[in-house]
Amino acid sequence: MSRRPTVSIRVDERLVLRPAALKNLEDLTEAFLETWPEVSRAMPWINPDKDVEGQLSDFLDEAERMGRAGLLHHWVMVDPQSDRLMGLIGFDRVTRSNKSDWNLGYWVRSLDQRRGIARKSIDAVLRWIGEGSQMVIEVKVDPNNKAGVTTVRRALRDWGGVRAPEGDASITVAGLRTMHHCHLIEVGI
């Protein structure tokens, strides 16, 4: 599998995906706090009892460094007309299925939900990661998150993905363990 740095992706005139970087800290913190507690499903490692901005700073610092090296890929979703941060999407290596190469995660801030931003961002990053080589992407979703289930089902339909129960995993979100369903999407074929 070839490594390449995370680059900007222009999705359309209302959405650009830019490599996540420390310079996004203020906007990401604002969007994160606005979308709390829903965002905790996408970033369960955030401890709300500790300094959120400090944790996001550490995350962005790592995302920027690892993105330049091609080891992780995280983007901020930005409206290029207003330069407003609308969410976050990315690939990491925290997979549960032994068939997957990457795990895909995302979240969209409250003000920007139900506008197709997640759908368009998922399609854009799946196309991008598939340009490098053939690989399998894992997507996990809380079956109680109706919007998330709808988004994942649409991606599975459009990309020919399948359910992969062997990758199901309990994830602790806000102190509660929740079983997340695993799905796999093959790209680069």
VEXMARDO-564395 format. One line per 4 residues: number of its first residue (from 1); for each residue y, z, x of C-alpha. Coordinates in nm, 4 decimals, padded with zeros to 6 digits, m for minus. Each point is the difference from the previous one (the first is absolute). Last residue first. Layout:
N
NUM) Y Z X; ...
END
This chain:
189
189) m00.1602 m00.8108 m01.1164; 00.2821 00.2096 00.1431; m00.0277 00.2757 m00.2557; m00.2840 00.2002 m00.1552
185) 00.1035 00.2598 m00.2561; m00.1917 00.3255 m00.0405; 00.0326 00.2700 m00.2647; m00.0316 00.3794 00.0271
181) 00.0444 00.2443 m00.2873; 00.1912 00.3200 00.0714; m00.1474 00.3395 m00.0887; 00.2746 00.2611 m00.0305
177) 00.0232 00.3296 00.1873; 00.3112 00.1937 m00.1041; 00.2414 00.1655 00.2455; 00.2821 m00.2475 m00.0543
173) m00.2437 m00.2868 00.0574; m00.3303 00.0711 00.1735; m00.2127 m00.3128 00.0164; m00.3594 m00.0162 m00.1144
169) m00.1583 m00.3228 00.1154; m00.1613 m00.3118 m00.1405; m00.1078 m00.2333 00.2822; m00.3625 m00.0337 m00.1132
165) 00.1399 m00.0893 m00.3436; 00.1218 m00.3398 00.1262; 00.1559 m00.1915 m00.2924; 00.0627 m00.3645 00.0814
161) 00.2894 m00.2245 00.0957; 00.0376 m00.3685 m00.0842; 00.3659 m00.0131 00.1066; 00.1676 m00.0562 m00.3376
157) m00.2443 00.2151 m00.1986; m00.0072 00.2782 00.2580; 00.3798 m00.0030 00.0272; 00.0333 00.0212 m00.3801
153) m00.2496 00.2859 m00.0135; 00.1947 00.1818 00.2736; 00.3287 m00.0269 m00.1894; m00.1543 00.1126 m00.3294
149) m00.1770 00.2933 00.1681; 00.3263 00.1061 00.1662; 00.1882 m00.0119 m00.3293; m00.2717 00.2039 m00.1713
145) m00.0245 00.2680 00.2702; m00.2996 00.1947 m00.1346; m00.2452 m00.2246 00.1893; 00.1731 00.1033 00.3252
141) m00.0012 m00.3162 00.2086; m00.1428 m00.1063 00.3341; 00.0514 m00.3433 00.1552; m00.2143 m00.1086 00.2942
137) 00.0720 m00.3254 00.1791; m00.2759 m00.2124 00.1514; 00.0715 m00.2423 00.2824; 00.0139 m00.3655 00.0962
133) 00.2586 m00.0700 00.2666; 00.3715 00.0123 00.0789; 00.1374 m00.1730 m00.3069; m00.1868 00.2441 m00.2255
129) 00.2387 00.2835 00.0912; 00.2953 m00.2088 m00.1219; m00.1612 m00.1216 m00.3233; m00.1072 00.3571 m00.0853
125) 00.3509 00.1207 00.0879; 00.1676 m00.2494 m00.2337; m00.2409 00.0494 m00.2923; 00.0389 00.3774 00.0178
121) 00.3792 m00.0318 00.0125; 00.0111 m00.2333 m00.3017; m00.2210 00.2305 m00.2082; 00.1833 00.3178 00.1069
117) 00.3390 m00.1549 m00.0790; m00.1061 m00.1367 m00.3388; 00.2922 00.1616 m00.1838; m00.1824 00.2934 m00.1635
113) 00.1238 00.2465 00.2644; 00.3344 m00.0433 00.1736; 00.1876 00.3122 m00.1103; m00.3053 00.2204 00.0586
109) m00.0545 m00.1003 00.3639; m00.2924 m00.2290 00.0747; m00.3089 00.1168 00.1842; m00.2545 m00.1650 00.2267
105) m00.3339 00.0349 00.1768; m00.2390 m00.2498 00.1574; m00.2932 00.1223 00.2112; m00.1119 m00.2285 00.2822
101) m00.3242 m00.1344 00.1506; m00.2330 00.0721 m00.2900; m00.3799 m00.0225 m00.0207; m00.0816 00.3613 00.0952
97) 00.1979 00.1109 m00.3038; 00.2137 00.3100 00.0394; 00.2958 m00.1449 00.1893; 00.2862 00.1725 00.1793
93) 00.0910 m00.2943 00.2269; 00.3476 m00.0602 m00.1376; 00.1652 m00.2811 m00.1922; 00.3369 00.0267 m00.1673
89) 00.2356 00.0013 m00.2918; 00.3200 00.1970 m00.0623; 00.2532 00.0057 m00.2791; 00.3268 m00.1283 m00.1449
85) 00.2403 00.0440 00.2941; 00.3402 m00.1369 m00.0953; 00.1551 m00.2713 00.2201; 00.1995 m00.1126 m00.3078
81) m00.0788 m00.3720 00.0121; m00.2989 00.0396 00.2335; m00.1831 00.2292 m00.2459; m00.2270 00.1826 00.2439
77) m00.3677 00.0971 00.0060; m00.0570 00.2022 00.3165; m00.2882 m00.1259 00.2075; m00.2939 00.1636 00.1742
73) m00.2553 m00.1633 00.2296; m00.2200 00.2017 00.2343; m00.1475 m00.0839 00.3432; 00.2061 m00.3147 00.0543
69) 00.1755 00.1488 00.3034; 00.3464 m00.0359 m00.1569; m00.1431 00.1472 m00.3181; m00.1449 00.2982 00.1867
65) 00.3422 00.0917 00.1370; 00.1850 m00.0570 m00.3292; m00.2648 00.1661 m00.2169; m00.0140 00.3000 00.2384
61) 00.3768 00.0542 m00.0124; m00.0004 m00.0619 m00.3749; m00.2700 00.2636 m00.0590; 00.1691 00.2570 00.2255
57) 00.3291 m00.0551 m00.1814; m00.1758 00.0254 m00.3363; m00.1397 00.3397 00.1025; 00.3427 00.1168 00.1166
53) 00.1618 m00.1216 m00.3218; m00.2568 00.1867 m00.2073; 00.0611 00.3364 00.1733; m00.3023 00.2062 m00.1010
49) m00.1194 00.1344 m00.3352; m00.0274 m00.3542 m00.1393; m00.2759 m00.0791 00.2547; m00.0184 m00.3783 00.0362
45) m00.3591 m00.1038 00.0799; m00.0497 m00.1252 m00.3559; 00.2303 m00.2990 00.0596; m00.0857 m00.2475 m00.2750
41) m00.0950 00.2608 m00.2608; 00.2902 00.2193 00.1198; 00.2354 m00.2745 m00.1167; m00.0466 00.1130 m00.3602
37) 00.1458 00.3467 00.0809; 00.2653 m00.1023 00.1060; 00.1534 m00.3458 m00.0588; 00.3618 00.0946 00.0650
33) m00.1030 00.2129 00.2991; m00.1843 m00.2938 00.1563; 00.2793 m00.2473 m00.0716; 00.2593 00.2273 00.1641
29) m00.2299 00.0736 00.2950; m00.0692 m00.3705 00.0446; 00.3705 m00.0829 m00.0029; 00.0859 00.2677 00.2586
25) m00.2997 m00.0774 00.2224; 00.0255 m00.3809 00.0037; 00.1414 m00.0082 00.3582; m00.3263 00.1645 00.1097
21) m00.1803 m00.3243 m00.0708; m00.2158 m00.1655 m00.2661; m00.0315 m00.3730 00.0698; 00.1987 m00.1865 m00.2651
17) m00.1416 m00.1374 m00.3257; 00.2595 m00.2084 m00.1823; 00.0401 m00.0193 m00.3776; 00.2634 m00.1446 m00.2347
13) 00.0370 m00.3551 00.1401; m00.3779 m00.0255 00.0508; m00.2793 00.1493 00.2115; 00.1736 m00.0130 00.3381
9) m00.2380 00.1711 00.2408; 00.1339 00.1908 00.3006; m00.2399 00.0462 00.2909; m00.2707 00.2513 00.0956
5) m00.1287 m00.0740 00.3470; m00.3204 m00.1921 00.0596; m00.3479 00.1151 00.0822; m00.2936 m00.2372 m00.0159
1) m00.3321 00.1052 m00.1496
END
